[in-house]
Amino acid sequence: MPKVILQISYDIRPEKHDEYLKLVEEMKAHFVSEKKKDYSVYEQRGKKFSYVEQFVCQSMEEFDALEDDQDERGEELVNRLEGLLQEGKSRYVTLAEVG
């Protein structure tokens, strides 16, 4: 089955950077440890305060279930993140494995 990758990229307000790094640890604990998702966060090289979250799904069905599988804790973490974003904007990219 082809894998599906969801990437969410955004810039963090510089004055909120320390708060963001603490939030990342909470998000990893929730999505990886509790929800058992293949989830990671990356800092973009050469672009300060710019990050990419990545979910790797083993199938289209798992990808489609990401939003349905959101719980109260996950929603609270996402809402906190949105308050740290530069201009409140994020960009989404969905990649489907070929072959």
Biotite code that builds the C-alpha atoms (Angstrom):
import biotite.structure as struc

atoms = struc.array([
    struc.Atom([0.000, 0.000, 0.000], chain_id="A", res_id=1, res_name="MET", atom_name="CA", element="C"),
    struc.Atom([1.363, 3.446, -0.860], chain_id="A", res_id=2, res_name="PRO", atom_name="CA", element="C"),
    struc.Atom([2.339, 5.707, 2.015], chain_id="A", res_id=3, res_name="LYS", atom_name="CA", element="C"),
    struc.Atom([0.905, 9.200, 2.418], chain_id="A", res_id=4, res_name="VAL", atom_name="CA", element="C"),
    struc.Atom([2.850, 12.058, 4.013], chain_id="A", res_id=5, res_name="ILE", atom_name="CA", element="C"),
    struc.Atom([1.224, 15.167, 5.425], chain_id="A", res_id=6, res_name="LEU", atom_name="CA", element="C"),
    struc.Atom([3.546, 18.128, 5.945], chain_id="A", res_id=7, res_name="GLN", atom_name="CA", element="C"),
    struc.Atom([2.448, 21.268, 7.752], chain_id="A", res_id=8, res_name="ILE", atom_name="CA", element="C"),
    struc.Atom([4.880, 24.179, 7.539], chain_id="A", res_id=9, res_name="SER", atom_name="CA", element="C"),
    struc.Atom([4.761, 27.484, 9.364], chain_id="A", res_id=10, res_name="TYR", atom_name="CA", element="C"),
    struc.Atom([6.805, 30.273, 10.876], chain_id="A", res_id=11, res_name="ASP", atom_name="CA", element="C"),
    struc.Atom([6.819, 30.944, 14.620], chain_id="A", res_id=12, res_name="ILE", atom_name="CA", element="C"),
    struc.Atom([6.829, 34.452, 16.072], chain_id="A", res_id=13, res_name="ARG", atom_name="CA", element="C"),
    struc.Atom([10.407, 34.950, 17.360], chain_id="A", res_id=14, res_name="PRO", atom_name="CA", element="C"),
    struc.Atom([9.274, 36.069, 20.817], chain_id="A", res_id=15, res_name="GLU", atom_name="CA", element="C"),
    struc.Atom([7.289, 32.810, 21.169], chain_id="A", res_id=16, res_name="LYS", atom_name="CA", element="C"),
    struc.Atom([10.168, 30.482, 20.212], chain_id="A", res_id=17, res_name="HIS", atom_name="CA", element="C"),
    struc.Atom([10.868, 29.093, 23.711], chain_id="A", res_id=18, res_name="ASP", atom_name="CA", element="C"),
    struc.Atom([7.168, 28.485, 24.282], chain_id="A", res_id=19, res_name="GLU", atom_name="CA", element="C"),
    struc.Atom([7.004, 26.715, 20.908], chain_id="A", res_id=20, res_name="TYR", atom_name="CA", element="C"),
    struc.Atom([9.881, 24.356, 21.740], chain_id="A", res_id=21, res_name="LEU", atom_name="CA", element="C"),
    struc.Atom([8.100, 23.290, 24.938], chain_id="A", res_id=22, res_name="LYS", atom_name="CA", element="C"),
    struc.Atom([4.876, 22.789, 22.988], chain_id="A", res_id=23, res_name="LEU", atom_name="CA", element="C"),
    struc.Atom([6.705, 20.580, 20.446], chain_id="A", res_id=24, res_name="VAL", atom_name="CA", element="C"),
    struc.Atom([7.680, 18.210, 23.260], chain_id="A", res_id=25, res_name="GLU", atom_name="CA", element="C"),
    struc.Atom([4.034, 17.999, 24.355], chain_id="A", res_id=26, res_name="GLU", atom_name="CA", element="C"),
    struc.Atom([2.878, 17.410, 20.777], chain_id="A", res_id=27, res_name="MET", atom_name="CA", element="C"),
    struc.Atom([5.433, 14.636, 20.263], chain_id="A", res_id=28, res_name="LYS", atom_name="CA", element="C"),
    struc.Atom([4.410, 12.984, 23.523], chain_id="A", res_id=29, res_name="ALA", atom_name="CA", element="C"),
    struc.Atom([0.765, 13.109, 22.516], chain_id="A", res_id=30, res_name="HIS", atom_name="CA", element="C"),
    struc.Atom([0.935, 12.138, 18.844], chain_id="A", res_id=31, res_name="PHE", atom_name="CA", element="C"),
    struc.Atom([3.769, 9.581, 19.084], chain_id="A", res_id=32, res_name="VAL", atom_name="CA", element="C"),
    struc.Atom([3.410, 8.070, 22.543], chain_id="A", res_id=33, res_name="SER", atom_name="CA", element="C"),
    struc.Atom([-0.332, 8.283, 23.080], chain_id="A", res_id=34, res_name="GLU", atom_name="CA", element="C"),
    struc.Atom([-1.816, 8.253, 19.559], chain_id="A", res_id=35, res_name="LYS", atom_name="CA", element="C"),
    struc.Atom([0.926, 6.011, 18.049], chain_id="A", res_id=36, res_name="LYS", atom_name="CA", element="C"),
    struc.Atom([1.381, 8.240, 14.981], chain_id="A", res_id=37, res_name="LYS", atom_name="CA", element="C"),
    struc.Atom([4.546, 8.465, 12.890], chain_id="A", res_id=38, res_name="ASP", atom_name="CA", element="C"),
    struc.Atom([5.007, 12.153, 13.682], chain_id="A", res_id=39, res_name="TYR", atom_name="CA", element="C"),
    struc.Atom([8.044, 14.415, 13.745], chain_id="A", res_id=40, res_name="SER", atom_name="CA", element="C"),
    struc.Atom([8.916, 18.113, 13.671], chain_id="A", res_id=41, res_name="VAL", atom_name="CA", element="C"),
    struc.Atom([11.771, 19.655, 11.693], chain_id="A", res_id=42, res_name="TYR", atom_name="CA", element="C"),
    struc.Atom([13.385, 23.073, 11.637], chain_id="A", res_id=43, res_name="GLU", atom_name="CA", element="C"),
    struc.Atom([14.054, 24.379, 8.141], chain_id="A", res_id=44, res_name="GLN", atom_name="CA", element="C"),
    struc.Atom([17.754, 24.899, 7.576], chain_id="A", res_id=45, res_name="ARG", atom_name="CA", element="C"),
    struc.Atom([18.733, 28.469, 6.839], chain_id="A", res_id=46, res_name="GLY", atom_name="CA", element="C"),
    struc.Atom([15.321, 29.854, 7.787], chain_id="A", res_id=47, res_name="LYS", atom_name="CA", element="C"),
    struc.Atom([15.134, 30.785, 11.457], chain_id="A", res_id=48, res_name="LYS", atom_name="CA", element="C"),
    struc.Atom([11.834, 30.152, 13.272], chain_id="A", res_id=49, res_name="PHE", atom_name="CA", element="C"),
    struc.Atom([10.481, 28.114, 10.334], chain_id="A", res_id=50, res_name="SER", atom_name="CA", element="C"),
    struc.Atom([9.272, 24.559, 11.031], chain_id="A", res_id=51, res_name="TYR", atom_name="CA", element="C"),
    struc.Atom([7.634, 21.566, 9.366], chain_id="A", res_id=52, res_name="VAL", atom_name="CA", element="C"),
    struc.Atom([5.497, 18.960, 11.110], chain_id="A", res_id=53, res_name="GLU", atom_name="CA", element="C"),
    struc.Atom([5.279, 15.616, 9.334], chain_id="A", res_id=54, res_name="GLN", atom_name="CA", element="C"),
    struc.Atom([2.849, 12.732, 9.681], chain_id="A", res_id=55, res_name="PHE", atom_name="CA", element="C"),
    struc.Atom([3.721, 9.553, 7.755], chain_id="A", res_id=56, res_name="VAL", atom_name="CA", element="C"),
    struc.Atom([0.689, 7.335, 7.159], chain_id="A", res_id=57, res_name="CYS", atom_name="CA", element="C"),
    struc.Atom([0.986, 3.743, 5.986], chain_id="A", res_id=58, res_name="GLN", atom_name="CA", element="C"),
    struc.Atom([-2.135, 4.002, 3.793], chain_id="A", res_id=59, res_name="SER", atom_name="CA", element="C"),
    struc.Atom([-4.688, 6.444, 2.422], chain_id="A", res_id=60, res_name="MET", atom_name="CA", element="C"),
    struc.Atom([-7.151, 5.081, 4.978], chain_id="A", res_id=61, res_name="GLU", atom_name="CA", element="C"),
    struc.Atom([-4.819, 6.017, 7.842], chain_id="A", res_id=62, res_name="GLU", atom_name="CA", element="C"),
    struc.Atom([-4.352, 9.476, 6.321], chain_id="A", res_id=63, res_name="PHE", atom_name="CA", element="C"),
    struc.Atom([-8.111, 9.965, 5.944], chain_id="A", res_id=64, res_name="ASP", atom_name="CA", element="C"),
    struc.Atom([-8.576, 8.979, 9.600], chain_id="A", res_id=65, res_name="ALA", atom_name="CA", element="C"),
    struc.Atom([-6.084, 11.576, 10.918], chain_id="A", res_id=66, res_name="LEU", atom_name="CA", element="C"),
    struc.Atom([-8.705, 14.261, 11.377], chain_id="A", res_id=67, res_name="GLU", atom_name="CA", element="C"),
    struc.Atom([-11.362, 11.845, 12.651], chain_id="A", res_id=68, res_name="ASP", atom_name="CA", element="C"),
    struc.Atom([-8.880, 10.482, 15.206], chain_id="A", res_id=69, res_name="ASP", atom_name="CA", element="C"),
    struc.Atom([-8.312, 13.929, 16.745], chain_id="A", res_id=70, res_name="GLN", atom_name="CA", element="C"),
    struc.Atom([-9.144, 14.036, 20.449], chain_id="A", res_id=71, res_name="ASP", atom_name="CA", element="C"),
    struc.Atom([-9.641, 16.886, 22.905], chain_id="A", res_id=72, res_name="GLU", atom_name="CA", element="C"),
    struc.Atom([-5.964, 16.965, 23.906], chain_id="A", res_id=73, res_name="ARG", atom_name="CA", element="C"),
    struc.Atom([-4.818, 17.080, 20.273], chain_id="A", res_id=74, res_name="GLY", atom_name="CA", element="C"),
    struc.Atom([-7.209, 19.923, 19.530], chain_id="A", res_id=75, res_name="GLU", atom_name="CA", element="C"),
    struc.Atom([-5.941, 21.848, 22.562], chain_id="A", res_id=76, res_name="GLU", atom_name="CA", element="C"),
    struc.Atom([-2.318, 21.446, 21.399], chain_id="A", res_id=77, res_name="LEU", atom_name="CA", element="C"),
    struc.Atom([-3.159, 22.586, 17.863], chain_id="A", res_id=78, res_name="VAL", atom_name="CA", element="C"),
    struc.Atom([-5.048, 25.611, 19.212], chain_id="A", res_id=79, res_name="ASN", atom_name="CA", element="C"),
    struc.Atom([-2.040, 26.586, 21.340], chain_id="A", res_id=80, res_name="ARG", atom_name="CA", element="C"),
    struc.Atom([0.218, 26.231, 18.306], chain_id="A", res_id=81, res_name="LEU", atom_name="CA", element="C"),
    struc.Atom([-1.995, 28.496, 16.217], chain_id="A", res_id=82, res_name="GLU", atom_name="CA", element="C"),
    struc.Atom([-1.453, 31.261, 18.776], chain_id="A", res_id=83, res_name="GLY", atom_name="CA", element="C"),
    struc.Atom([2.315, 31.111, 18.177], chain_id="A", res_id=84, res_name="LEU", atom_name="CA", element="C"),
    struc.Atom([2.265, 31.325, 14.383], chain_id="A", res_id=85, res_name="LEU", atom_name="CA", element="C"),
    struc.Atom([3.602, 34.267, 12.444], chain_id="A", res_id=86, res_name="GLN", atom_name="CA", element="C"),
    struc.Atom([0.550, 35.850, 10.785], chain_id="A", res_id=87, res_name="GLU", atom_name="CA", element="C"),
    struc.Atom([-1.514, 32.854, 11.961], chain_id="A", res_id=88, res_name="GLY", atom_name="CA", element="C"),
    struc.Atom([-0.742, 30.977, 8.744], chain_id="A", res_id=89, res_name="LYS", atom_name="CA", element="C"),
    struc.Atom([0.361, 27.437, 7.966], chain_id="A", res_id=90, res_name="SER", atom_name="CA", element="C"),
    struc.Atom([0.814, 25.602, 4.674], chain_id="A", res_id=91, res_name="ARG", atom_name="CA", element="C"),
    struc.Atom([-0.229, 22.009, 4.048], chain_id="A", res_id=92, res_name="TYR", atom_name="CA", element="C"),
    struc.Atom([1.310, 19.575, 1.560], chain_id="A", res_id=93, res_name="VAL", atom_name="CA", element="C"),
    struc.Atom([0.056, 16.021, 1.066], chain_id="A", res_id=94, res_name="THR", atom_name="CA", element="C"),
    struc.Atom([2.378, 13.567, -0.690], chain_id="A", res_id=95, res_name="LEU", atom_name="CA", element="C"),
    struc.Atom([1.249, 10.170, -1.981], chain_id="A", res_id=96, res_name="ALA", atom_name="CA", element="C"),
    struc.Atom([3.888, 7.520, -2.655], chain_id="A", res_id=97, res_name="GLU", atom_name="CA", element="C"),
    struc.Atom([4.178, 6.429, -6.278], chain_id="A", res_id=98, res_name="VAL", atom_name="CA", element="C"),
    struc.Atom([4.338, 2.768, -7.194], chain_id="A", res_id=99, res_name="GLY", atom_name="CA", element="C"),
])
